[in-house]
Amino acid sequence: MKEDSFSVMNSPGPQEGMPVALCRVGLFLCVLGVLGLCACQEKNSVLGIVGRPVSVPCFYPEILTLVNFSIEWRRGSEVVLRSKWEEDVNVEGWSTNSTKISADAALTGNLSLQLLTVDPTDDNMYYRLFLSSGENRSAPVCTVCLRVAASFSSPKLKREDVPPGDKTAFSCHSSGGFPEPAVYWLINDTEEPPEGSVRTLAASLPDSQLFNVTSHLTVNVSKDSSVSCIIENPFMNQTLTSKSYGVQRNTVVSRASQAMWIFSTGLCVVVGLMVMAGVAYQIHLDRISKRRKDEYNYQQQKRGYTRQPLCANEAEAVKLQPKETVV
């Protein structure tokens, strides 16, 4: 919008306004090319992933016709690799610990620079190859811009505690990525939040230069609405989304009540099972005791141990019978 308004104010007509604006935008971007931004958007760029090796390509078949030559790879103005060849034999070489080239480079024309690891500080850096044959030194044979990227972690979306009111606050956090990502919020998958409701902060870690990003959304939404946080890293072709379904204002209390209800229900079930097991065991003992008693009475009757009551005459005769004594 700024470019359009500027071009309208300073251009002779509406048909020339847009080309002028585009030219000025292009000029502005090329000024930023001091940081390598313009070149890294062209074909002579390569993408490196933080912590992984990458090859900076350079193929120069004409080197097969040379007998004695030397090459020099530079990172910006810093020399990172130097190699001298005589009769297709590498007679001298030097490089940093993180760079190397193929041993048969002079036989294949593949002068690609191998970076053993990529660091965020390498982002938008030019790598140039210079070739020297005898006393002649060529212009850069290859010029490649290195872009650096790293994947972000899956965003963590949660509701924040805010003073009582009609609005609900959310926070979205993702870490460990590069470069700084774009953060978007969506309500019900299609609706953008109102202007001024989003606050995003991206911080670069001092030790690794990787980014941690935290975005806050404060908005008035219904309880059945969904809120989505989207982290986009175009360099990695990466889009990460975290969604929250439904808005519950008493999330912590609800979870605590649900946990207590589950615990109480489980306790009641355990106590009920214990009571049922106790009753069943007591019934089992009673049945065993009754069965043993019935078996004992049956054995007694079978052996004739059961005494019959005496009649009245027999009882009296036994009572009147004199006892024998010894004089």
LUMZA-716644 format. One record per residue (C-alpha): x, y, z; residue in one letter. Coordinates in steps of 0.2 Angstrom, whole numbers. Layout:
N
<node c1="X" c2="Y" c3="Z" aa="a"/>
...
//
This chain:
327
<node c1="0" c2="0" c3="0" aa="m"/>
<node c1="14" c2="12" c3="4" aa="k"/>
<node c1="23" c2="9" c3="-13" aa="e"/>
<node c1="6" c2="12" c3="-22" aa="d"/>
<node c1="2" c2="28" c3="-14" aa="s"/>
<node c1="20" c2="34" c3="-16" aa="f"/>
<node c1="20" c2="30" c3="-34" aa="s"/>
<node c1="3" c2="39" c3="-37" aa="v"/>
<node c1="9" c2="55" c3="-29" aa="m"/>
<node c1="25" c2="55" c3="-39" aa="n"/>
<node c1="21" c2="48" c3="-56" aa="s"/>
<node c1="13" c2="57" c3="-71" aa="p"/>
<node c1="-1" c2="45" c3="-73" aa="g"/>
<node c1="-10" c2="29" c3="-66" aa="p"/>
<node c1="-3" c2="18" c3="-80" aa="q"/>
<node c1="15" c2="22" c3="-75" aa="e"/>
<node c1="12" c2="21" c3="-56" aa="g"/>
<node c1="13" c2="2" c3="-54" aa="m"/>
<node c1="29" c2="0" c3="-64" aa="p"/>
<node c1="38" c2="14" c3="-55" aa="v"/>
<node c1="32" c2="7" c3="-38" aa="a"/>
<node c1="39" c2="-10" c3="-43" aa="l"/>
<node c1="55" c2="-3" c3="-49" aa="c"/>
<node c1="57" c2="6" c3="-33" aa="r"/>
<node c1="53" c2="-10" c3="-23" aa="v"/>
<node c1="66" c2="-20" c3="-33" aa="g"/>
<node c1="79" c2="-6" c3="-30" aa="l"/>
<node c1="75" c2="-7" c3="-12" aa="f"/>
<node c1="77" c2="-26" c3="-11" aa="l"/>
<node c1="93" c2="-25" c3="-21" aa="c"/>
<node c1="100" c2="-13" c3="-8" aa="v"/>
<node c1="96" c2="-26" c3="4" aa="l"/>
<node c1="107" c2="-38" c3="-7" aa="g"/>
<node c1="122" c2="-32" c3="4" aa="v"/>
<node c1="115" c2="-45" c3="15" aa="l"/>
<node c1="113" c2="-58" c3="1" aa="g"/>
<node c1="94" c2="-57" c3="0" aa="l"/>
<node c1="93" c2="-53" c3="-19" aa="c"/>
<node c1="105" c2="-67" c3="-24" aa="a"/>
<node c1="98" c2="-80" c3="-12" aa="c"/>
<node c1="81" c2="-78" c3="-21" aa="q"/>
<node c1="89" c2="-83" c3="-38" aa="e"/>
<node c1="94" c2="-100" c3="-45" aa="k"/>
<node c1="112" c2="-98" c3="-39" aa="n"/>
<node c1="107" c2="-102" c3="-21" aa="s"/>
<node c1="107" c2="-117" c3="-10" aa="v"/>
<node c1="97" c2="-122" c3="6" aa="l"/>
<node c1="107" c2="-129" c3="21" aa="g"/>
<node c1="99" c2="-136" c3="36" aa="i"/>
<node c1="106" c2="-131" c3="53" aa="v"/>
<node c1="117" c2="-145" c3="60" aa="g"/>
<node c1="118" c2="-155" c3="43" aa="r"/>
<node c1="131" c2="-156" c3="29" aa="p"/>
<node c1="127" c2="-147" c3="13" aa="v"/>
<node c1="136" c2="-146" c3="-4" aa="s"/>
<node c1="139" c2="-129" c3="-12" aa="v"/>
<node c1="138" c2="-134" c3="-30" aa="p"/>
<node c1="151" c2="-129" c3="-43" aa="c"/>
<node c1="155" c2="-138" c3="-60" aa="f"/>
<node c1="168" c2="-132" c3="-71" aa="y"/>
<node c1="172" c2="-144" c3="-85" aa="p"/>
<node c1="185" c2="-133" c3="-93" aa="e"/>
<node c1="197" c2="-137" c3="-79" aa="i"/>
<node c1="200" c2="-154" c3="-87" aa="l"/>
<node c1="211" c2="-144" c3="-100" aa="t"/>
<node c1="222" c2="-136" c3="-87" aa="l"/>
<node c1="238" c2="-144" c3="-81" aa="v"/>
<node c1="244" c2="-133" c3="-67" aa="n"/>
<node c1="231" c2="-123" c3="-58" aa="f"/>
<node c1="225" c2="-118" c3="-40" aa="s"/>
<node c1="208" c2="-115" c3="-33" aa="i"/>
<node c1="202" c2="-105" c3="-19" aa="e"/>
<node c1="185" c2="-105" c3="-10" aa="w"/>
<node c1="180" c2="-90" c3="-1" aa="r"/>
<node c1="166" c2="-86" c3="11" aa="r"/>
<node c1="163" c2="-68" c3="9" aa="g"/>
<node c1="181" c2="-61" c3="11" aa="s"/>
<node c1="187" c2="-76" c3="21" aa="e"/>
<node c1="197" c2="-90" c3="13" aa="v"/>
<node c1="190" c2="-107" c3="18" aa="v"/>
<node c1="199" c2="-119" c3="6" aa="l"/>
<node c1="214" c2="-118" c3="-5" aa="r"/>
<node c1="221" c2="-131" c3="-16" aa="s"/>
<node c1="235" c2="-133" c3="-29" aa="k"/>
<node c1="236" c2="-145" c3="-43" aa="w"/>
<node c1="250" c2="-151" c3="-54" aa="e"/>
<node c1="248" c2="-164" c3="-67" aa="e"/>
<node c1="231" c2="-169" c3="-60" aa="d"/>
<node c1="239" c2="-172" c3="-43" aa="v"/>
<node c1="235" c2="-162" c3="-28" aa="n"/>
<node c1="252" c2="-156" c3="-22" aa="v"/>
<node c1="246" c2="-143" c3="-9" aa="e"/>
<node c1="230" c2="-140" c3="1" aa="g"/>
<node c1="223" c2="-131" c3="15" aa="w"/>
<node c1="205" c2="-129" c3="22" aa="s"/>
<node c1="195" c2="-126" c3="38" aa="t"/>
<node c1="189" c2="-140" c3="48" aa="n"/>
<node c1="172" c2="-139" c3="41" aa="s"/>
<node c1="175" c2="-138" c3="22" aa="t"/>
<node c1="182" c2="-150" c3="9" aa="k"/>
<node c1="181" c2="-154" c3="-9" aa="i"/>
<node c1="181" c2="-171" c3="-19" aa="s"/>
<node c1="198" c2="-179" c3="-21" aa="a"/>
<node c1="196" c2="-182" c3="-40" aa="d"/>
<node c1="190" c2="-164" c3="-43" aa="a"/>
<node c1="203" c2="-161" c3="-56" aa="a"/>
<node c1="197" c2="-177" c3="-66" aa="l"/>
<node c1="179" c2="-173" c3="-65" aa="t"/>
<node c1="177" c2="-154" c3="-65" aa="g"/>
<node c1="167" c2="-156" c3="-49" aa="n"/>
<node c1="174" c2="-142" c3="-38" aa="l"/>
<node c1="159" c2="-142" c3="-26" aa="s"/>
<node c1="163" c2="-136" c3="-8" aa="l"/>
<node c1="157" c2="-148" c3="5" aa="q"/>
<node c1="151" c2="-140" c3="21" aa="l"/>
<node c1="152" c2="-153" c3="35" aa="l"/>
<node c1="139" c2="-143" c3="46" aa="t"/>
<node c1="128" c2="-128" c3="43" aa="v"/>
<node c1="126" c2="-114" c3="56" aa="d"/>
<node c1="113" c2="-100" c3="56" aa="p"/>
<node c1="128" c2="-87" c3="55" aa="t"/>
<node c1="130" c2="-94" c3="37" aa="d"/>
<node c1="113" c2="-88" c3="32" aa="d"/>
<node c1="114" c2="-77" c3="16" aa="n"/>
<node c1="133" c2="-79" c3="14" aa="m"/>
<node c1="141" c2="-79" c3="-3" aa="y"/>
<node c1="153" c2="-93" c3="-7" aa="y"/>
<node c1="164" c2="-89" c3="-22" aa="r"/>
<node c1="177" c2="-100" c3="-31" aa="l"/>
<node c1="192" c2="-92" c3="-39" aa="f"/>
<node c1="203" c2="-101" c3="-51" aa="l"/>
<node c1="222" c2="-97" c3="-55" aa="s"/>
<node c1="232" c2="-104" c3="-69" aa="s"/>
<node c1="250" c2="-98" c3="-70" aa="g"/>
<node c1="250" c2="-80" c3="-67" aa="e"/>
<node c1="232" c2="-78" c3="-73" aa="n"/>
<node c1="218" c2="-76" c3="-60" aa="r"/>
<node c1="200" c2="-77" c3="-66" aa="s"/>
<node c1="185" c2="-69" c3="-60" aa="a"/>
<node c1="174" c2="-80" c3="-48" aa="p"/>
<node c1="171" c2="-96" c3="-57" aa="v"/>
<node c1="156" c2="-100" c3="-46" aa="c"/>
<node c1="146" c2="-89" c3="-35" aa="t"/>
<node c1="133" c2="-97" c3="-23" aa="v"/>
<node c1="123" c2="-90" c3="-9" aa="c"/>
<node c1="119" c2="-101" c3="5" aa="l"/>
<node c1="102" c2="-100" c3="14" aa="r"/>
<node c1="100" c2="-108" c3="31" aa="v"/>
<node c1="84" c2="-115" c3="39" aa="a"/>
<node c1="79" c2="-126" c3="53" aa="a"/>
<node c1="63" c2="-134" c3="58" aa="s"/>
<node c1="52" c2="-127" c3="72" aa="f"/>
<node c1="44" c2="-138" c3="85" aa="s"/>
<node c1="26" c2="-142" c3="85" aa="s"/>
<node c1="17" c2="-126" c3="92" aa="p"/>
<node c1="10" c2="-128" c3="110" aa="k"/>
<node c1="-7" c2="-119" c3="111" aa="l"/>
<node c1="-15" c2="-116" c3="128" aa="k"/>
<node c1="-27" c2="-104" c3="137" aa="r"/>
<node c1="-20" c2="-91" c3="148" aa="e"/>
<node c1="-27" c2="-85" c3="165" aa="d"/>
<node c1="-34" c2="-68" c3="163" aa="v"/>
<node c1="-45" c2="-57" c3="174" aa="p"/>
<node c1="-64" c2="-60" c3="173" aa="p"/>
<node c1="-71" c2="-53" c3="157" aa="g"/>
<node c1="-79" c2="-57" c3="141" aa="d"/>
<node c1="-62" c2="-60" c3="132" aa="k"/>
<node c1="-52" c2="-76" c3="132" aa="t"/>
<node c1="-33" c2="-76" c3="130" aa="a"/>
<node c1="-22" c2="-89" c3="122" aa="f"/>
<node c1="-3" c2="-92" c3="120" aa="s"/>
<node c1="6" c2="-101" c3="106" aa="c"/>
<node c1="24" c2="-106" c3="108" aa="h"/>
<node c1="37" c2="-114" c3="96" aa="s"/>
<node c1="56" c2="-115" c3="97" aa="s"/>
<node c1="72" c2="-121" c3="88" aa="g"/>
<node c1="68" c2="-114" c3="71" aa="g"/>
<node c1="77" c2="-103" c3="58" aa="f"/>
<node c1="74" c2="-90" c3="51" aa="p"/>
<node c1="60" c2="-80" c3="60" aa="e"/>
<node c1="44" c2="-88" c3="56" aa="p"/>
<node c1="27" c2="-80" c3="51" aa="a"/>
<node c1="13" c2="-83" c3="64" aa="v"/>
<node c1="-5" c2="-83" c3="60" aa="y"/>
<node c1="-21" c2="-86" c3="71" aa="w"/>
<node c1="-38" c2="-92" c3="64" aa="l"/>
<node c1="-55" c2="-93" c3="73" aa="i"/>
<node c1="-66" c2="-107" c3="66" aa="n"/>
<node c1="-53" c2="-111" c3="53" aa="d"/>
<node c1="-58" c2="-96" c3="42" aa="t"/>
<node c1="-60" c2="-80" c3="52" aa="e"/>
<node c1="-45" c2="-69" c3="56" aa="e"/>
<node c1="-44" c2="-62" c3="73" aa="p"/>
<node c1="-48" c2="-43" c3="75" aa="p"/>
<node c1="-34" c2="-31" c3="73" aa="e"/>
<node c1="-24" c2="-27" c3="89" aa="g"/>
<node c1="-29" c2="-44" c3="97" aa="s"/>
<node c1="-12" c2="-53" c3="92" aa="v"/>
<node c1="5" c2="-49" c3="100" aa="r"/>
<node c1="20" c2="-60" c3="94" aa="t"/>
<node c1="37" c2="-60" c3="100" aa="l"/>
<node c1="52" c2="-69" c3="92" aa="a"/>
<node c1="68" c2="-70" c3="101" aa="a"/>
<node c1="85" c2="-76" c3="95" aa="s"/>
<node c1="95" c2="-88" c3="106" aa="l"/>
<node c1="112" c2="-81" c3="110" aa="p"/>
<node c1="121" c2="-98" c3="109" aa="d"/>
<node c1="113" c2="-105" c3="94" aa="s"/>
<node c1="105" c2="-90" c3="84" aa="q"/>
<node c1="89" c2="-101" c3="83" aa="l"/>
<node c1="72" c2="-93" c3="86" aa="f"/>
<node c1="59" c2="-95" c3="99" aa="n"/>
<node c1="43" c2="-88" c3="95" aa="v"/>
<node c1="28" c2="-84" c3="107" aa="t"/>
<node c1="12" c2="-77" c3="101" aa="s"/>
<node c1="-3" c2="-71" c3="112" aa="h"/>
<node c1="-21" c2="-69" c3="106" aa="l"/>
<node c1="-34" c2="-60" c3="116" aa="t"/>
<node c1="-51" c2="-61" c3="109" aa="v"/>
<node c1="-70" c2="-63" c3="112" aa="n"/>
<node c1="-75" c2="-81" c3="106" aa="v"/>
<node c1="-90" c2="-92" c3="110" aa="s"/>
<node c1="-88" c2="-108" c3="120" aa="k"/>
<node c1="-90" c2="-119" c3="104" aa="d"/>
<node c1="-78" c2="-110" c3="94" aa="s"/>
<node c1="-61" c2="-117" c3="88" aa="s"/>
<node c1="-45" c2="-107" c3="89" aa="v"/>
<node c1="-29" c2="-112" c3="78" aa="s"/>
<node c1="-11" c2="-106" c3="79" aa="c"/>
<node c1="-1" c2="-108" c3="63" aa="i"/>
<node c1="18" c2="-107" c3="62" aa="i"/>
<node c1="24" c2="-105" c3="44" aa="e"/>
<node c1="43" c2="-107" c3="39" aa="n"/>
<node c1="43" c2="-104" c3="20" aa="p"/>
<node c1="61" c2="-109" c3="18" aa="f"/>
<node c1="58" c2="-126" c3="25" aa="m"/>
<node c1="41" c2="-127" c3="16" aa="n"/>
<node c1="34" c2="-130" c3="34" aa="q"/>
<node c1="17" c2="-126" c3="41" aa="t"/>
<node c1="13" c2="-131" c3="59" aa="l"/>
<node c1="-4" c2="-130" c3="66" aa="t"/>
<node c1="-11" c2="-132" c3="83" aa="s"/>
<node c1="-30" c2="-131" c3="87" aa="k"/>
<node c1="-40" c2="-129" c3="102" aa="s"/>
<node c1="-58" c2="-135" c3="101" aa="y"/>
<node c1="-71" c2="-127" c3="112" aa="g"/>
<node c1="-67" c2="-113" c3="125" aa="v"/>
<node c1="-70" c2="-118" c3="143" aa="q"/>
<node c1="-67" c2="-104" c3="156" aa="r"/>
<node c1="-65" c2="-116" c3="171" aa="n"/>
<node c1="-53" c2="-128" c3="163" aa="t"/>
<node c1="-42" c2="-131" c3="178" aa="v"/>
<node c1="-58" c2="-133" c3="190" aa="v"/>
<node c1="-66" c2="-144" c3="177" aa="s"/>
<node c1="-51" c2="-155" c3="176" aa="r"/>
<node c1="-50" c2="-156" c3="195" aa="a"/>
<node c1="-68" c2="-160" c3="196" aa="s"/>
<node c1="-67" c2="-173" c3="183" aa="q"/>
<node c1="-52" c2="-181" c3="191" aa="a"/>
<node c1="-61" c2="-182" c3="208" aa="m"/>
<node c1="-77" c2="-189" c3="200" aa="w"/>
<node c1="-66" c2="-203" c3="192" aa="i"/>
<node c1="-57" c2="-206" c3="209" aa="f"/>
<node c1="-74" c2="-207" c3="219" aa="s"/>
<node c1="-82" c2="-218" c3="206" aa="t"/>
<node c1="-67" c2="-230" c3="206" aa="g"/>
<node c1="-67" c2="-231" c3="225" aa="l"/>
<node c1="-85" c2="-235" c3="226" aa="c"/>
<node c1="-83" c2="-249" c3="213" aa="v"/>
<node c1="-69" c2="-256" c3="223" aa="v"/>
<node c1="-78" c2="-255" c3="239" aa="v"/>
<node c1="-93" c2="-263" c3="231" aa="g"/>
<node c1="-83" c2="-277" c3="224" aa="l"/>
<node c1="-75" c2="-280" c3="241" aa="m"/>
<node c1="-92" c2="-281" c3="250" aa="v"/>
<node c1="-99" c2="-293" c3="237" aa="m"/>
<node c1="-84" c2="-304" c3="238" aa="a"/>
<node c1="-86" c2="-304" c3="258" aa="g"/>
<node c1="-104" c2="-309" c3="257" aa="v"/>
<node c1="-101" c2="-323" c3="244" aa="a"/>
<node c1="-87" c2="-330" c3="255" aa="y"/>
<node c1="-98" c2="-330" c3="270" aa="q"/>
<node c1="-112" c2="-339" c3="261" aa="i"/>
<node c1="-99" c2="-352" c3="255" aa="h"/>
<node c1="-93" c2="-355" c3="273" aa="l"/>
<node c1="-111" c2="-357" c3="279" aa="d"/>
<node c1="-114" c2="-370" c3="266" aa="r"/>
<node c1="-98" c2="-379" c3="270" aa="i"/>
<node c1="-103" c2="-379" c3="289" aa="s"/>
<node c1="-121" c2="-385" c3="286" aa="k"/>
<node c1="-115" c2="-399" c3="275" aa="r"/>
<node c1="-102" c2="-405" c3="288" aa="r"/>
<node c1="-116" c2="-405" c3="301" aa="k"/>
<node c1="-128" c2="-415" c3="290" aa="d"/>
<node c1="-114" c2="-428" c3="287" aa="e"/>
<node c1="-110" c2="-430" c3="305" aa="y"/>
<node c1="-128" c2="-433" c3="310" aa="n"/>
<node c1="-130" c2="-445" c3="296" aa="y"/>
<node c1="-115" c2="-455" c3="302" aa="q"/>
<node c1="-121" c2="-455" c3="320" aa="q"/>
<node c1="-138" c2="-462" c3="314" aa="q"/>
<node c1="-129" c2="-475" c3="303" aa="k"/>
<node c1="-119" c2="-482" c3="318" aa="r"/>
<node c1="-134" c2="-483" c3="330" aa="g"/>
<node c1="-127" c2="-471" c3="343" aa="y"/>
<node c1="-144" c2="-462" c3="344" aa="t"/>
<node c1="-152" c2="-467" c3="361" aa="r"/>
<node c1="-171" c2="-470" c3="362" aa="q"/>
<node c1="-180" c2="-464" c3="377" aa="p"/>
<node c1="-185" c2="-477" c3="391" aa="l"/>
<node c1="-202" c2="-482" c3="395" aa="c"/>
<node c1="-210" c2="-478" c3="412" aa="a"/>
<node c1="-209" c2="-496" c3="419" aa="n"/>
<node c1="-191" c2="-499" c3="414" aa="e"/>
<node c1="-186" c2="-483" c3="422" aa="a"/>
<node c1="-195" c2="-487" c3="439" aa="e"/>
<node c1="-187" c2="-505" c3="439" aa="a"/>
<node c1="-170" c2="-498" c3="437" aa="v"/>
<node c1="-173" c2="-485" c3="451" aa="k"/>
<node c1="-180" c2="-499" c3="464" aa="l"/>
<node c1="-166" c2="-512" c3="460" aa="q"/>
<node c1="-155" c2="-513" c3="476" aa="p"/>
<node c1="-137" c2="-511" c3="475" aa="k"/>
<node c1="-126" c2="-526" c3="479" aa="e"/>
<node c1="-114" c2="-523" c3="494" aa="t"/>
<node c1="-99" c2="-533" c3="500" aa="v"/>
<node c1="-99" c2="-537" c3="519" aa="v"/>
//
